[in-house]
Amino acid sequence: MKSMEEMIQAAQQAAETIQKQMNEAQATLDNIEVEGVSGGGMVKIRSTAKGRILGVSIDDSLIVKEDKQMLEDLITAAFNDCRTRADARANEEMQKVQSQAGLPPGFDLSKLGL
């Protein structure tokens, strides 16, 4: 049977490994691009899975002064769609890290101080 000190060292090493994997996953998230759309593709927003906005594309037909409120609403909808997609991709990546670390699905990584 392992001594308490050996078990603590093993737990610390496991936590360090998980922390390294989490850092790598966070870097990966900043390289994954997602696109949110609204208005049938007339407004598009690109971001990283980490949520950093990369660009906004607006169809020329929407740039009419009288339709400013509609354009603003479409941009908001595209941003929210992009954020939802980014969150989904981020969750997928975090689940991969948890699986690789041998942690059960839904395990709260904050319990490990990460």
C-alpha positions as CSV (number, residue, x, y, z in Angstrom):
1,M,0.0,0.0,0.0
2,K,1.2,3.5,-0.8
3,S,2.1,5.9,1.9
4,M,0.1,9.0,2.3
5,E,3.0,11.1,1.0
6,E,3.2,9.0,-2.2
7,M,-0.5,9.4,-2.7
8,I,-0.3,13.2,-2.2
9,Q,2.6,13.3,-4.7
10,A,0.6,11.3,-7.2
11,A,-2.4,13.6,-6.8
12,Q,-0.2,16.7,-7.3
13,Q,1.4,15.2,-10.4
14,A,-2.1,14.3,-11.8
15,A,-3.2,17.9,-11.1
16,E,-0.2,19.3,-12.8
17,T,-0.8,17.1,-15.9
18,I,-4.5,18.2,-16.0
19,Q,-3.4,21.8,-15.6
20,K,-1.0,21.4,-18.6
21,Q,-3.7,19.8,-20.7
22,M,-6.2,22.6,-19.7
23,N,-3.6,25.2,-20.8
24,E,-3.1,23.4,-24.1
25,A,-6.9,23.2,-24.6
26,Q,-7.3,26.9,-23.9
27,A,-4.6,27.7,-26.6
28,T,-6.4,25.3,-29.0
29,L,-9.7,27.2,-28.4
30,D,-8.1,30.4,-29.5
31,N,-7.2,28.7,-32.9
32,I,-10.7,27.2,-33.5
33,E,-12.9,29.5,-35.6
34,V,-16.7,29.5,-35.5
35,E,-19.1,31.6,-37.5
36,G,-22.5,33.0,-36.4
37,V,-25.0,34.1,-38.9
38,S,-28.4,35.9,-39.0
39,G,-30.7,37.2,-41.7
40,G,-30.2,34.2,-43.9
41,G,-26.5,34.7,-44.0
42,M,-26.6,38.4,-44.7
43,V,-24.8,39.1,-41.4
44,K,-21.9,37.0,-40.3
45,I,-19.6,37.2,-37.3
46,R,-16.5,35.1,-37.0
47,S,-14.8,34.4,-33.6
48,T,-12.6,32.0,-31.9
49,A,-14.1,29.3,-29.7
50,K,-12.6,31.3,-26.9
51,G,-14.9,34.2,-27.9
52,R,-12.4,36.6,-29.5
53,I,-14.2,38.4,-32.4
54,L,-12.3,38.0,-35.7
55,G,-14.6,39.8,-38.1
56,V,-18.0,41.0,-39.1
57,S,-19.5,40.7,-42.6
58,I,-22.6,42.6,-43.6
59,D,-24.3,42.2,-46.9
60,D,-24.3,45.5,-48.9
61,S,-28.1,45.4,-49.3
62,L,-28.5,45.9,-45.5
63,I,-26.7,49.2,-45.4
64,V,-29.7,51.5,-45.6
65,K,-30.1,54.3,-43.1
66,E,-33.8,53.6,-42.6
67,D,-33.0,50.0,-41.7
68,K,-30.4,50.8,-39.1
69,Q,-32.4,49.2,-36.2
70,M,-32.9,46.0,-38.2
71,L,-29.2,45.9,-39.0
72,E,-28.3,46.3,-35.4
73,D,-30.7,43.5,-34.4
74,L,-29.2,41.2,-37.1
75,I,-25.7,41.9,-35.8
76,T,-26.8,41.2,-32.3
77,A,-28.4,37.9,-33.4
78,A,-25.3,36.9,-35.4
79,F,-23.1,37.6,-32.4
80,N,-25.3,35.6,-30.1
81,D,-25.3,32.7,-32.6
82,C,-21.5,32.9,-32.8
83,R,-21.2,32.9,-29.0
84,T,-23.4,29.8,-28.7
85,R,-21.3,28.0,-31.3
86,A,-18.1,29.1,-29.6
87,D,-19.3,27.8,-26.2
88,A,-20.3,24.5,-27.8
89,R,-16.9,24.0,-29.3
90,A,-15.2,25.1,-26.1
91,N,-17.3,22.5,-24.2
92,E,-16.3,19.8,-26.7
93,E,-12.6,20.6,-26.2
94,M,-12.9,20.6,-22.4
95,Q,-14.7,17.2,-22.5
96,K,-11.8,15.8,-24.5
97,V,-9.3,17.0,-21.9
98,Q,-11.4,15.5,-19.1
99,S,-11.7,12.2,-20.9
100,Q,-8.0,12.1,-21.6
101,A,-7.3,12.8,-17.9
102,G,-9.6,10.0,-16.9
103,L,-12.1,12.3,-15.1
104,P,-15.8,11.4,-15.2
105,P,-18.1,13.4,-17.4
106,G,-19.3,16.5,-15.7
107,F,-16.5,16.5,-13.2
108,D,-16.0,20.0,-11.8
109,L,-12.3,20.9,-12.6
110,S,-12.5,23.7,-10.0
111,K,-12.4,21.0,-7.3
112,L,-8.8,20.4,-8.4
113,G,-8.0,24.0,-8.1
114,L,-7.8,24.5,-11.9
